[in-house]
Amino acid sequence: MPANLPPEYYEEERRLRQARFLDEKIEIIERMLAIIPHHKGTDKLIGALRAKISKLKEERDRRPKAQRKLDQLYNVKKEGAGQVLLIGFPNSGKSSIVSALSGEYVEVADYPFTTKALEPRMMRYEDIWIQLVDTVALEDESTSIWFGNMVKRADLIACVLGLSETVDLEFELVLEELKRYLKDTEIIKASTIVVLNKVDLLEYATHLSSFQGRYGVEFEIVPVSAKEEMNIDYLRTAIFKRLRIIRVYSKVPGKKPDLDTPFVLKKGSTVMDFAERIHNEFPKRLKYAKLWRQRTLNGMMVSREFVLEDKDIVELHV
């Protein structure tokens, strides 16, 4: 019996090949096990993955305590609907941006290298949570430990730049660093959002328009001021859109939909993908589905291959 593995499985498999840290590898394999459909065709694969997790955990536990501590400092487990890695040079305002988006206190100072390790925070966007990871400034000597690993596995990279006379040069340096690990320029463009901070400094207004003119076609640029909390809500929405995810709500036949806890899927997901997310047995038992969509569809019967959109309500009949 063929395995018929979904595309998400192969994406996690690619990330596993690139992973450096043991905890990261364990986390990825656990996600692979959650994605994989359970049937006779996948029994051996599931067994092999579980054995791999056991082996990795044994290897991790044999490691010296100092090495395990280092792994924890520079490997952030994914949580929420997506992981956003904020990178930038000293005093670009990364920590202030994270604080403004999350509503949580992040240590901020006028001197460089305030952030000493990768620090995760959670940002609320309407009815979901998105993980933000504040990072050590790019000029810090510890950057080489975590940078390549984290940019490869993050769902989105937020390049934070402080508006100044050297903003173009700083962005070019960031791009060079990203190219070392992501290689493909198109991947960098698709997975990066540019957060241009300190736009409240009027003396640099000409540099803002110049930067937008030079890079605005290839990159999404969001001008903000963390200090004045300018455009923060817009940035929150931009991050959600750049993650290319959708929220889908489940509805049990004869009952009201559950609008409090959406299922988060990748953009382009189908009714079948939604059914697999709810229960791995649902796809083969699914008879039909009904869909409610804002302003257009009202309980319309749809096929398994029907492509879902953000905030769709789906009722599965099995």
Backbone bond lengths (Angstrom), bond angles and torsions (degrees), N, CA, C in turn:
res aa  C-N    CA-C-N  psi(-1)  N-CA   C-N-CA  omega(-1)  CA-C   N-CA-C  phi
1 M - - - 1.476 - - 1.529 109.18 -
2 P 1.356 119.15 125.76 1.465 121.02 -178.65 1.522 112.05 -65.74
3 A 1.349 115.06 151.07 1.466 119.99 -177.64 1.526 112.20 -72.71
4 N 1.363 117.18 -36.82 1.470 121.73 -178.81 1.532 111.43 51.38
5 L 1.322 115.78 58.14 1.462 120.69 -177.56 1.518 110.88 -78.63
6 P 1.340 118.27 139.46 1.468 121.54 -179.65 1.526 111.85 -73.44
7 P 1.338 118.40 160.82 1.471 121.98 -179.39 1.525 113.06 -56.81
8 E 1.342 117.13 -33.59 1.467 120.28 -179.16 1.527 111.35 -60.79
9 Y 1.326 116.19 -32.15 1.466 120.09 179.56 1.528 110.07 -64.08
10 Y 1.324 116.52 -45.54 1.463 120.46 -178.02 1.529 111.61 -68.68
11 E 1.328 116.54 -29.71 1.464 120.21 175.38 1.530 109.94 -65.77
12 E 1.336 116.87 -43.66 1.468 120.33 177.35 1.527 110.69 -66.86
13 E 1.315 116.96 -34.94 1.466 121.42 177.81 1.525 110.40 -62.75
14 R 1.337 116.21 -39.83 1.472 120.63 176.97 1.526 110.25 -63.68
15 R 1.334 116.78 -42.67 1.459 120.49 179.11 1.524 111.38 -64.40
16 L 1.319 116.19 -34.79 1.466 120.16 179.34 1.524 110.80 -63.59
17 R 1.324 117.04 -39.49 1.466 120.35 179.49 1.527 111.62 -64.19
18 Q 1.328 116.73 -28.45 1.462 121.00 -177.38 1.530 112.99 -92.52
19 A 1.315 117.43 -11.00 1.467 121.38 -173.77 1.523 111.70 -68.21
20 R 1.344 115.28 144.45 1.465 121.47 179.49 1.521 112.37 -107.97
21 F 1.322 117.29 -39.04 1.456 121.37 -172.15 1.528 111.21 -91.66
22 L 1.335 115.48 145.55 1.462 120.41 -178.84 1.519 112.06 -62.97
23 D 1.339 117.30 -45.13 1.466 120.08 179.51 1.521 111.25 -61.14
24 E 1.322 115.91 -35.97 1.467 120.25 178.43 1.527 110.31 -65.71
25 K 1.330 117.10 -43.72 1.464 121.01 179.40 1.528 110.95 -62.06
26 I 1.330 115.94 -42.28 1.469 120.45 178.65 1.525 110.41 -61.51
27 E 1.337 115.72 -44.39 1.467 120.83 -179.76 1.527 111.18 -61.52
28 I 1.331 117.01 -42.70 1.467 121.04 -178.84 1.532 110.72 -65.37
29 I 1.327 116.88 -44.45 1.471 119.86 -179.88 1.525 110.88 -64.30
30 E 1.322 116.99 -35.99 1.471 120.10 176.58 1.526 110.57 -63.14
31 R 1.345 116.77 -37.76 1.471 119.77 176.46 1.530 110.45 -67.77
32 M 1.336 116.56 -37.59 1.464 120.40 177.82 1.527 110.70 -61.81
33 L 1.332 116.18 -40.57 1.466 120.25 178.31 1.526 111.87 -65.72
34 A 1.333 115.99 -33.00 1.466 119.96 179.20 1.527 111.18 -72.80
35 I 1.329 116.28 -28.92 1.467 121.37 -176.96 1.527 111.92 -83.00
36 I 1.319 115.93 -38.89 1.463 121.17 -170.30 1.534 112.07 -63.76
37 P 1.333 118.67 133.13 1.470 120.49 176.23 1.530 110.48 -69.85
38 H 1.312 116.80 144.56 1.465 121.54 -177.71 1.531 110.44 -100.13
39 H 1.339 115.34 109.84 1.464 121.58 173.86 1.529 107.77 -159.36
40 K 1.302 117.28 -179.71 1.468 120.87 -174.75 1.525 112.25 -58.79
41 G 1.316 116.27 -32.98 1.455 119.87 -178.16 1.518 114.39 -70.62
42 T 1.329 117.32 -14.65 1.471 120.08 -178.75 1.528 112.79 -115.57
43 D 1.331 117.75 3.46 1.470 120.61 -176.75 1.529 112.15 -57.31
44 K 1.338 116.75 -47.03 1.469 120.10 -178.14 1.528 111.14 -66.14
45 L 1.333 116.36 -39.50 1.461 120.37 -179.93 1.522 110.51 -64.96
46 I 1.331 116.59 -43.47 1.469 120.80 178.63 1.529 110.33 -61.23
47 G 1.328 116.52 -42.79 1.459 120.50 178.31 1.516 112.05 -62.33
48 A 1.346 116.11 -40.50 1.465 120.48 179.75 1.529 111.47 -66.45
49 L 1.324 116.45 -39.27 1.465 120.36 179.68 1.528 111.02 -67.51
50 R 1.313 116.72 -40.97 1.468 120.15 178.10 1.528 110.93 -64.59
51 A 1.324 116.42 -39.14 1.465 120.22 177.28 1.526 110.78 -65.05
52 K 1.340 115.93 -37.22 1.464 120.80 178.59 1.524 110.56 -63.92
53 I 1.328 117.50 -41.53 1.465 121.16 177.81 1.526 110.51 -61.16
54 S 1.327 116.95 -45.33 1.468 120.88 179.92 1.525 110.89 -60.54
55 K 1.327 116.40 -41.86 1.460 120.95 179.77 1.527 111.39 -65.62
56 L 1.324 116.90 -41.98 1.467 120.84 179.64 1.524 111.12 -66.10
57 K 1.325 117.04 -39.21 1.467 120.43 178.75 1.525 111.24 -65.38
58 E 1.338 116.25 -38.95 1.464 119.81 176.73 1.525 110.53 -63.91
59 E 1.334 116.24 -42.89 1.463 120.58 178.56 1.520 110.92 -63.29
60 R 1.337 116.58 -41.22 1.465 120.98 179.04 1.524 111.06 -62.57
61 D 1.321 116.45 -43.44 1.464 120.50 -177.20 1.525 112.28 -68.96
62 R 1.346 116.68 -23.48 1.467 119.76 178.04 1.522 112.43 -80.84
63 R 1.329 116.44 -14.49 1.465 120.20 -177.27 1.526 111.26 -69.15
64 P 1.337 116.57 150.51 1.467 119.70 175.06 1.525 110.67 -59.57
65 K 1.318 116.17 149.81 1.461 121.77 -177.13 1.524 111.45 -58.05
66 A 1.323 117.71 -38.58 1.472 121.74 -178.94 1.521 110.98 -62.66
67 Q 1.346 116.84 -39.80 1.463 120.45 179.61 1.521 111.00 -68.12
68 R 1.353 116.73 -39.28 1.467 120.21 178.05 1.525 110.47 -63.63
69 K 1.324 116.74 -37.86 1.463 121.22 178.46 1.522 110.50 -64.71
70 L 1.333 117.27 -40.34 1.466 121.48 178.65 1.521 110.44 -63.67
71 D 1.332 116.71 -42.13 1.466 120.79 177.90 1.523 111.26 -58.76
72 Q 1.329 116.55 -41.03 1.463 121.21 -178.95 1.525 111.47 -67.48
73 L 1.348 116.54 -35.96 1.467 120.61 -178.62 1.520 111.84 -67.75
74 Y 1.334 117.07 -35.54 1.457 120.13 -171.95 1.526 113.34 -117.93
75 N 1.317 116.77 25.03 1.457 121.12 174.58 1.521 108.16 -141.97
76 V 1.309 117.18 108.99 1.466 121.92 -175.98 1.525 109.49 -101.91
77 K 1.321 116.09 120.30 1.461 121.10 178.60 1.521 110.11 -68.09
78 K 1.327 115.84 134.36 1.463 120.48 -178.59 1.520 111.42 -68.47
79 E 1.324 114.80 138.77 1.460 121.48 174.75 1.524 108.55 -140.29
80 G 1.322 116.26 158.58 1.457 120.52 176.64 1.519 113.06 76.90
81 A 1.329 115.14 -161.04 1.464 121.69 -174.11 1.517 113.47 -81.67
82 G 1.322 117.97 -11.21 1.453 121.78 -179.44 1.509 110.49 178.70
83 Q 1.325 115.62 157.12 1.464 120.85 179.35 1.526 109.76 -112.05
84 V 1.337 115.67 124.45 1.463 122.15 179.96 1.519 108.46 -113.54
85 L 1.321 116.33 121.58 1.461 122.47 -179.19 1.523 108.92 -98.32
86 L 1.339 117.00 119.10 1.459 121.25 178.98 1.520 109.13 -95.90
87 I 1.332 116.59 119.63 1.457 121.45 -179.27 1.521 109.43 -122.42
88 G 1.325 116.36 156.88 1.456 120.00 179.30 1.514 111.21 169.13
89 F 1.318 115.37 173.93 1.457 121.71 -179.36 1.528 110.60 -85.05
90 P 1.336 117.38 168.62 1.470 120.49 179.89 1.528 112.13 -54.38
91 N 1.326 115.75 138.93 1.468 123.19 177.05 1.525 114.17 63.04
92 S 1.334 117.06 23.46 1.470 119.53 175.41 1.523 111.04 -76.59
93 G 1.338 116.06 -20.24 1.458 120.14 179.93 1.512 113.92 102.13
94 K 1.353 117.41 17.80 1.469 120.18 -179.67 1.525 112.17 -54.83
95 S 1.326 115.04 -50.64 1.467 119.41 -175.85 1.524 111.61 -64.48
96 S 1.327 116.58 -36.48 1.468 120.15 177.56 1.523 110.88 -65.79
97 I 1.329 116.57 -38.50 1.464 121.37 177.51 1.527 110.01 -63.65
98 V 1.331 116.64 -46.32 1.466 121.09 179.24 1.522 110.59 -60.17
99 S 1.327 116.38 -43.26 1.466 121.17 179.49 1.527 111.12 -62.50
100 A 1.342 116.72 -43.49 1.466 120.94 -178.91 1.527 111.52 -66.56
101 L 1.327 117.06 -37.99 1.462 121.04 -178.31 1.526 112.69 -75.93
102 S 1.313 116.36 -36.75 1.466 120.48 -174.50 1.521 113.42 -92.99
103 G 1.337 116.50 -22.71 1.458 119.44 -175.11 1.516 112.53 75.70
104 E 1.338 116.64 9.40 1.460 121.67 178.88 1.522 109.85 -105.82
105 Y 1.330 115.65 150.45 1.461 120.01 179.04 1.525 110.32 -70.61
106 V 1.319 115.65 130.82 1.459 122.77 172.74 1.517 106.70 -128.33
107 E 1.326 116.76 132.18 1.464 119.65 -177.48 1.523 110.69 -60.32
108 V 1.321 115.61 125.96 1.460 122.17 -179.12 1.518 108.51 -129.71
109 A 1.335 116.84 138.26 1.466 120.62 178.63 1.519 109.45 -147.90
110 D 1.329 116.49 164.27 1.457 121.41 -179.68 1.524 112.25 -79.39
111 Y 1.329 116.89 -12.49 1.461 119.74 179.02 1.526 109.26 -95.63
112 P 1.356 117.51 155.49 1.469 120.39 -175.90 1.520 113.15 -74.67
113 F 1.351 114.85 165.09 1.469 124.17 174.67 1.525 113.36 61.97
114 T 1.342 116.34 38.15 1.465 120.02 175.48 1.530 110.36 -66.04
115 T 1.341 116.33 -41.21 1.464 120.66 178.85 1.524 109.30 -78.63
116 K 1.339 116.82 123.40 1.466 122.06 -174.09 1.527 113.31 -101.93
117 A 1.314 118.02 -19.29 1.466 121.86 -179.45 1.522 108.28 -150.82
118 L 1.317 116.57 173.77 1.458 120.17 178.05 1.523 109.05 -69.55
119 E 1.327 116.58 125.41 1.461 121.18 -174.87 1.532 110.31 -122.54
120 P 1.339 118.19 109.31 1.466 120.86 179.62 1.525 112.53 -82.94
121 R 1.321 115.74 142.63 1.458 123.42 172.84 1.528 107.23 -137.17
122 M 1.331 117.25 162.18 1.454 120.92 -179.81 1.523 110.63 -113.11
123 M 1.329 116.27 131.20 1.464 123.16 178.73 1.526 108.96 -107.21
124 R 1.300 116.01 129.85 1.463 121.10 176.86 1.523 109.39 -84.88
125 Y 1.333 116.23 128.10 1.465 120.43 170.34 1.525 107.30 -126.23
126 E 1.318 115.60 104.85 1.462 122.28 -176.91 1.534 110.65 52.62
127 D 1.340 119.04 -104.24 1.464 120.04 -175.55 1.529 113.74 -111.55
128 I 1.340 117.43 18.33 1.468 120.25 176.78 1.529 110.00 -133.29
129 W 1.325 115.30 165.99 1.458 122.06 176.91 1.525 109.36 -114.76
130 I 1.327 115.89 138.62 1.464 122.70 178.72 1.526 107.80 -122.40
131 Q 1.319 116.48 134.59 1.465 120.71 -177.55 1.529 111.15 -85.08
132 L 1.324 115.89 129.36 1.461 122.74 173.66 1.524 107.93 -109.02
133 V 1.325 117.00 135.39 1.463 120.36 178.41 1.522 108.89 -118.85
134 D 1.334 115.58 108.71 1.461 121.28 174.68 1.527 107.48 -76.54
135 T 1.319 116.86 139.01 1.465 120.08 -173.14 1.521 112.20 -122.43
136 V 1.319 113.96 164.51 1.458 121.19 172.28 1.526 108.00 -65.42
137 A 1.328 117.41 141.64 1.467 121.01 -179.51 1.528 110.87 -57.74
138 L 1.322 116.64 148.73 1.457 121.63 -172.18 1.524 114.07 -62.21
139 E 1.315 119.18 -24.09 1.459 120.51 -179.54 1.521 112.53 -84.89
140 D 1.328 117.68 -4.71 1.463 120.97 179.96 1.532 109.82 -69.40
141 E 1.333 116.56 144.06 1.463 121.03 -176.62 1.528 113.14 -65.75
142 S 1.336 117.52 -19.66 1.469 120.27 -179.40 1.528 112.75 -82.78
143 T 1.332 117.84 -5.03 1.466 121.03 -175.30 1.521 112.33 -56.02
144 S 1.330 116.93 -40.20 1.462 120.86 -176.64 1.523 112.74 -61.22
145 I 1.341 117.35 -22.23 1.463 121.02 -177.97 1.522 110.94 -71.73
146 W 1.336 116.69 -41.68 1.461 119.65 -170.28 1.525 114.69 -111.54
147 F 1.334 118.44 -22.25 1.462 120.24 -165.62 1.529 112.86 -59.75
148 G 1.334 116.65 -57.31 1.460 119.23 -176.66 1.509 113.01 -58.96
149 N 1.318 116.24 -42.18 1.461 121.35 -179.44 1.520 111.68 -62.49
150 M 1.329 117.12 -47.07 1.458 120.91 -174.29 1.524 113.12 -73.70
151 V 1.337 118.45 -38.41 1.469 118.86 -178.76 1.528 111.12 -68.22
152 K 1.331 116.92 -27.83 1.463 119.94 179.38 1.522 112.12 -73.05
153 R 1.326 116.53 -32.79 1.463 118.67 -174.53 1.519 113.89 -100.79
154 A 1.331 118.72 -12.78 1.467 120.93 178.71 1.526 110.10 -66.86
155 D 1.320 116.56 148.80 1.465 121.07 177.04 1.524 111.50 -79.20
156 L 1.329 116.23 -25.47 1.461 121.02 -179.94 1.520 108.67 -154.11
157 I 1.335 116.19 141.60 1.462 121.88 176.16 1.518 108.07 -109.73
158 A 1.324 116.20 123.93 1.464 121.19 176.12 1.520 107.54 -105.01
159 C 1.312 115.95 108.08 1.464 121.20 179.13 1.525 108.24 -87.18
160 V 1.327 116.42 110.70 1.463 121.50 -177.23 1.522 109.17 -96.30
161 L 1.316 116.12 122.39 1.461 122.58 179.43 1.516 109.58 -122.20
162 G 1.318 116.42 135.60 1.455 120.50 173.60 1.517 109.27 -86.43
163 L 1.323 117.22 125.44 1.460 120.68 -177.97 1.525 109.94 -61.82
164 S 1.334 115.50 124.20 1.466 121.06 -179.41 1.522 108.60 -162.58
165 E 1.321 116.46 -176.04 1.464 120.64 179.09 1.530 111.74 -68.87
166 T 1.320 117.26 -21.24 1.466 121.18 -176.00 1.526 112.84 -105.93
167 V 1.320 118.01 16.91 1.465 120.57 -173.94 1.529 112.23 -62.11
168 D 1.337 118.22 -37.73 1.461 120.98 178.83 1.527 110.93 -63.49
169 L 1.320 116.21 -44.96 1.462 120.94 -179.91 1.525 110.91 -62.48
170 E 1.326 116.69 -43.30 1.464 120.53 -179.75 1.529 111.13 -61.91
171 F 1.332 116.26 -40.66 1.463 119.03 -179.85 1.524 110.86 -66.75
172 E 1.324 117.43 -39.39 1.462 120.57 177.86 1.530 110.93 -62.34
173 L 1.324 116.71 -37.67 1.466 120.75 177.87 1.529 111.04 -66.57
174 V 1.334 116.12 -39.02 1.470 120.16 176.81 1.529 110.01 -63.49
175 L 1.330 116.69 -44.53 1.465 120.60 179.62 1.524 111.63 -60.64
176 E 1.329 116.67 -40.47 1.461 120.13 178.16 1.523 110.89 -61.68
177 E 1.328 116.06 -40.51 1.460 120.63 179.32 1.528 110.51 -66.20
178 L 1.328 117.14 -41.22 1.466 120.73 178.91 1.527 111.56 -65.53
179 K 1.329 116.63 -37.58 1.465 120.72 -178.65 1.526 112.03 -65.17
180 R 1.316 116.81 -26.26 1.468 120.54 178.64 1.521 111.47 -62.92
181 Y 1.325 116.01 -29.06 1.466 119.71 -173.62 1.526 113.38 -113.17
182 L 1.322 117.44 -36.63 1.463 120.02 -177.86 1.520 112.85 -91.99
183 K 1.337 116.82 -17.03 1.465 123.64 174.25 1.528 113.84 63.24
184 D 1.323 117.15 -62.75 1.463 122.60 -173.67 1.530 110.91 -77.22
185 T 1.334 116.38 120.28 1.466 121.37 -179.17 1.519 111.74 -61.88
186 E 1.330 117.14 -36.92 1.462 120.40 -179.78 1.527 111.48 -65.93
187 I 1.329 117.18 -35.27 1.469 120.63 176.28 1.521 109.83 -65.22
188 I 1.324 116.71 -41.01 1.469 120.82 178.74 1.525 110.25 -61.06
189 K 1.326 116.93 -45.20 1.467 120.66 -179.90 1.528 111.07 -62.73
190 A 1.327 116.54 -41.17 1.467 120.71 -176.34 1.521 112.55 -72.81
191 S 1.333 116.88 -29.07 1.470 119.89 -173.07 1.523 113.37 -105.06
192 T 1.341 117.43 10.12 1.468 120.68 -176.16 1.523 111.51 -124.65
193 I 1.324 115.24 137.32 1.459 121.92 170.40 1.527 106.99 -121.61
194 V 1.319 117.19 136.50 1.469 121.56 -177.89 1.521 109.21 -98.40
195 V 1.328 115.81 121.14 1.465 121.77 178.42 1.521 107.51 -105.10
196 L 1.319 115.83 107.97 1.465 121.53 -177.30 1.520 108.71 -94.22
197 N 1.323 115.55 101.64 1.461 122.30 -173.60 1.534 111.43 -90.10
198 K 1.318 115.92 163.88 1.468 124.67 176.02 1.530 112.59 68.50
199 V 1.337 117.10 32.78 1.463 119.53 179.68 1.524 111.81 -73.93
200 D 1.340 116.86 -3.60 1.462 120.10 175.25 1.520 111.73 -75.81
201 L 1.339 117.67 -10.85 1.464 121.59 178.38 1.527 108.70 -80.47
202 L 1.312 115.67 97.29 1.467 121.32 -172.14 1.519 113.29 -62.83
203 E 1.339 117.08 -25.22 1.466 118.89 -177.84 1.532 112.34 -67.08
204 Y 1.351 116.19 -13.62 1.462 119.31 -179.75 1.529 111.99 -109.13
205 A 1.314 117.44 19.34 1.469 121.62 -176.99 1.528 112.08 -59.13
206 T 1.319 116.90 -38.62 1.471 119.60 -179.91 1.526 111.20 -66.84
207 H 1.325 116.73 -33.21 1.465 120.51 178.40 1.529 110.73 -68.97
208 L 1.328 116.88 -31.21 1.462 121.24 177.31 1.519 110.70 -63.69
209 S 1.325 116.78 -51.12 1.465 120.28 -178.63 1.525 111.13 -66.28
210 S 1.332 116.77 -35.93 1.460 120.60 178.48 1.531 111.15 -65.23
211 F 1.331 116.24 -42.88 1.464 121.11 -179.66 1.528 110.52 -65.11
212 Q 1.328 116.40 -43.54 1.465 120.15 179.26 1.524 111.21 -63.54
213 G 1.321 116.29 -38.24 1.451 119.83 178.96 1.513 113.05 -67.07
214 R 1.317 116.22 -34.12 1.466 120.82 -177.13 1.524 112.82 -80.21
215 Y 1.336 117.15 -39.01 1.467 120.45 -172.19 1.533 114.44 -116.17
216 G 1.324 117.09 -7.55 1.461 120.42 -172.17 1.513 115.81 -65.57
217 V 1.326 118.14 -22.84 1.466 120.56 -179.88 1.526 110.92 -74.17
218 E 1.328 116.92 -39.67 1.466 120.91 -174.23 1.526 113.62 -93.34
219 F 1.336 117.33 -23.42 1.458 120.82 -177.35 1.523 110.68 -127.19
220 E 1.334 115.43 146.26 1.461 119.26 172.24 1.521 108.16 -79.96
221 I 1.325 116.65 122.94 1.462 122.32 -177.75 1.522 108.74 -114.46
222 V 1.326 115.98 126.91 1.465 121.15 179.11 1.526 108.70 -117.51
223 P 1.341 118.36 106.42 1.466 120.91 177.39 1.529 110.03 -75.75
224 V 1.329 116.80 130.23 1.463 120.80 -179.81 1.524 110.03 -141.65
225 S 1.317 114.25 168.16 1.464 121.40 168.03 1.521 106.89 -135.26
226 A 1.334 115.88 107.59 1.463 119.58 178.95 1.522 110.33 -64.91
227 K 1.320 116.13 -36.77 1.466 121.20 -178.29 1.522 111.25 -62.94
228 E 1.330 117.17 -44.11 1.464 122.05 -178.72 1.533 112.20 -94.73
229 E 1.341 116.74 1.78 1.472 122.73 -176.70 1.531 111.34 53.77
230 M 1.301 115.41 41.77 1.467 122.76 -179.79 1.533 110.27 -90.68
231 N 1.331 117.13 126.78 1.467 123.67 176.20 1.530 114.09 69.35
232 I 1.318 117.80 15.58 1.467 120.21 -177.97 1.530 111.17 -66.49
233 D 1.325 117.81 -42.28 1.471 120.29 178.35 1.527 111.14 -64.84
234 Y 1.323 115.92 -37.15 1.467 119.95 177.32 1.528 110.18 -64.15
235 L 1.332 116.35 -41.02 1.465 120.63 177.96 1.525 110.75 -62.89
236 R 1.320 116.61 -40.38 1.468 121.13 178.98 1.541 110.16 -58.62
237 T 1.333 116.23 -44.55 1.469 120.65 178.72 1.523 111.36 -67.66
238 A 1.337 116.45 -39.96 1.466 120.72 179.64 1.525 111.17 -61.84
239 I 1.322 116.71 -39.60 1.463 121.11 177.93 1.525 110.20 -62.62
240 F 1.332 116.75 -45.92 1.468 120.24 179.14 1.527 110.68 -58.16
241 K 1.322 117.32 -46.02 1.463 120.88 -177.91 1.524 111.80 -66.00
242 R 1.348 116.62 -39.01 1.461 120.12 -178.43 1.529 112.31 -70.63
243 L 1.321 117.19 -21.23 1.462 120.10 177.01 1.527 111.79 -71.44
244 R 1.339 116.49 -16.41 1.469 122.42 178.10 1.533 111.30 55.87
245 I 1.314 114.05 52.50 1.461 120.33 177.50 1.525 109.37 -123.79
246 I 1.320 115.68 161.47 1.462 120.92 176.97 1.525 108.82 -131.98
247 R 1.325 115.32 156.71 1.463 121.46 175.20 1.527 108.95 -108.03
248 V 1.320 115.10 129.58 1.464 120.49 179.66 1.523 108.13 -124.93
249 Y 1.334 115.98 132.47 1.463 121.52 -176.91 1.524 109.65 -104.29
250 S 1.315 115.43 140.04 1.465 120.11 -179.28 1.527 110.79 -92.44
251 K 1.321 115.05 148.94 1.466 121.68 177.15 1.526 108.76 -135.38
252 V 1.312 115.92 122.04 1.466 121.25 175.23 1.528 108.01 -80.85
253 P 1.331 118.58 134.13 1.474 120.37 -179.95 1.526 112.19 -51.56
254 G 1.333 115.30 130.77 1.455 121.17 178.59 1.515 114.58 84.59
255 K 1.344 117.03 0.09 1.463 120.52 -179.45 1.525 110.57 -126.87
256 K 1.344 115.74 167.02 1.458 120.46 177.02 1.531 109.87 -73.30
257 P 1.336 117.00 151.60 1.470 119.23 179.22 1.526 111.79 -68.40
258 D 1.322 115.65 151.82 1.460 121.73 175.22 1.527 107.82 -86.73
259 L 1.331 115.98 99.24 1.463 121.29 -176.56 1.526 112.28 -95.07
260 D 1.314 117.19 5.77 1.466 120.88 -178.52 1.524 112.99 -94.22
261 T 1.325 116.21 -29.31 1.469 119.76 -174.65 1.525 110.12 -128.96
262 P 1.322 117.80 88.01 1.464 119.81 -179.70 1.528 112.30 -75.38
263 F 1.313 115.38 154.45 1.460 121.49 169.24 1.526 106.74 -88.69
264 V 1.315 117.13 133.07 1.464 121.29 -179.25 1.524 108.69 -100.37
265 L 1.331 115.78 121.86 1.458 122.44 -179.37 1.520 109.65 -125.46
266 K 1.323 115.63 163.65 1.454 119.67 175.76 1.528 109.94 -74.03
267 K 1.323 115.65 147.73 1.459 120.16 176.99 1.528 109.03 -58.70
268 G 1.330 116.55 135.59 1.456 120.97 -176.99 1.515 113.59 96.59
269 S 1.342 116.86 -1.41 1.465 120.79 179.34 1.528 110.84 -68.46
270 T 1.323 115.38 153.30 1.463 121.88 -177.01 1.532 111.32 -109.71
271 V 1.334 114.69 176.27 1.467 120.30 175.38 1.528 110.11 -57.68
272 M 1.334 117.02 -38.29 1.467 120.98 178.85 1.528 111.21 -62.69
273 D 1.331 116.86 -41.71 1.468 120.36 177.46 1.525 110.83 -61.26
274 F 1.327 115.82 -40.69 1.469 120.87 178.59 1.528 110.51 -64.06
275 A 1.324 116.34 -42.75 1.467 120.54 179.64 1.527 110.83 -62.06
276 E 1.334 116.93 -40.91 1.466 121.05 178.96 1.519 111.13 -64.51
277 R 1.328 116.60 -35.67 1.457 120.34 -179.85 1.530 111.34 -66.62
278 I 1.326 116.55 -37.46 1.465 119.96 -179.44 1.528 110.73 -70.25
279 H 1.336 116.67 -47.42 1.469 120.16 179.85 1.526 108.21 -159.96
280 N 1.334 116.19 135.33 1.463 118.46 -175.74 1.527 113.51 -68.38
281 E 1.334 118.09 -10.50 1.460 121.21 177.38 1.527 112.15 -91.34
282 F 1.334 116.72 -16.23 1.467 120.67 -174.40 1.531 114.20 -62.08
283 P 1.331 120.06 -42.04 1.469 118.73 -175.97 1.521 114.13 -55.39
284 K 1.333 117.78 -43.13 1.471 118.48 -177.78 1.528 112.33 -79.40
285 R 1.341 116.87 -16.36 1.472 120.33 179.09 1.527 112.49 -98.25
286 L 1.322 116.52 -8.56 1.465 120.56 -173.89 1.533 111.62 -66.83
287 K 1.328 116.28 124.60 1.462 122.00 177.17 1.528 110.25 -91.17
288 Y 1.330 115.57 -51.08 1.462 120.22 176.87 1.524 108.56 -163.29
289 A 1.332 115.97 172.70 1.464 121.09 179.80 1.521 109.52 -137.62
290 K 1.326 115.24 150.11 1.458 121.80 173.05 1.524 108.74 -114.37
291 L 1.329 114.72 148.43 1.460 118.61 -175.13 1.518 111.44 -134.23
292 W 1.337 114.99 138.61 1.463 122.56 173.20 1.522 107.38 -116.54
293 R 1.321 116.58 130.17 1.467 121.52 -179.66 1.518 108.61 -132.67
294 Q 1.304 115.73 141.49 1.464 121.46 -177.43 1.528 111.33 -52.78
295 R 1.308 116.11 125.33 1.464 125.35 170.56 1.535 114.42 68.56
296 T 1.343 118.80 -4.53 1.464 117.72 -175.46 1.522 113.73 -126.18
297 L 1.313 118.11 -62.21 1.462 121.30 -173.78 1.521 110.97 -105.13
298 N 1.338 115.86 142.94 1.465 120.31 -177.57 1.529 109.76 -136.90
299 G 1.329 116.39 88.00 1.456 120.65 179.72 1.508 114.10 73.25
300 M 1.323 116.81 28.34 1.462 121.27 -178.62 1.533 110.54 -74.99
301 M 1.327 116.99 137.78 1.456 121.09 176.39 1.530 108.67 -75.11
302 V 1.335 116.74 130.82 1.470 120.84 -176.59 1.528 109.87 -128.71
303 S 1.330 115.05 160.49 1.467 120.98 -178.64 1.527 111.05 -83.48
304 R 1.315 115.11 170.30 1.464 121.13 177.87 1.528 111.63 -62.69
305 E 1.328 116.69 -31.43 1.461 121.37 -176.08 1.532 112.65 -88.54
306 F 1.317 117.96 2.74 1.462 121.54 -178.32 1.527 109.39 -62.62
307 V 1.344 116.03 129.08 1.469 121.35 -177.68 1.527 110.00 -83.20
308 L 1.312 115.56 127.86 1.463 121.77 -176.47 1.524 111.74 -87.20
309 E 1.339 115.08 157.09 1.457 121.96 176.64 1.524 109.62 -124.02
310 D 1.327 115.67 168.12 1.459 120.56 -178.91 1.529 111.08 -59.76
311 K 1.318 115.69 132.85 1.463 125.74 177.15 1.528 114.05 74.85
312 D 1.335 117.38 16.48 1.462 119.68 172.63 1.531 110.13 -66.42
313 I 1.324 115.63 149.13 1.470 122.34 173.80 1.526 107.08 -112.95
314 V 1.335 116.43 126.37 1.465 120.56 -174.79 1.527 110.52 -123.43
315 E 1.323 114.65 132.98 1.466 122.06 176.70 1.525 107.62 -114.65
316 L 1.324 116.86 116.27 1.462 121.83 -178.07 1.524 110.36 -95.55
317 H 1.326 115.39 136.41 1.467 121.02 176.92 1.525 108.34 -116.86
318 V 1.321 116.19 117.53 1.471 120.65 -177.13 1.528 110.53 -119.99
